[in-house]
């Protein structure tokens, strides 16, 4: 099958400047940009490959998409249950409200897309590339600006003490296991 040209809707986030080896504040923003770029690349790959998926390839492609869904859910759950409360404990209640509001804005459509992936995988729905990509784009058009905005929140986290960040940083910005 010949690959059609599909525009990549989402640019990668530039690596924030800083000294990741010696500055914990810089390291956290750099880590988060890296994690967000993994998700951006994953979504861009779905947009690229989706139009070229044949019937025999649909089950494997849905497994790939579902793994993206599970990884993003784990990432945001970790942020909301571990990282954001810890930041707010140091920076003040409501500091992370903007980030949480962005999660709430894109998650309904993202969850619809996730359910569609599961239904297609279970053969309860047909793979219709237009519907599939339109539903994904409805969430990722909101998700991408969130990925970018969240980096500036972390760059502004100098108010957190270095020992506190060093103790907790790996819990905040790890990829799902």
Secondary structure, DSSP 8 states (H G I E B T S, - for coil): -----------------S-TTT-HHHHHHHHHHHHHHHHHHHHHHHHHHHTT--GGGHHHHHHHHHHHHHHHHHHHHHIIIIIHHHHHHHH-TTTTHHHHHHHHHHHHHHHHHHHHHHHHHTTSS---HHHHHHHHHHHHHHHHHHHHHHHHHHHTGGGS-HHHHHHHHHHHS----
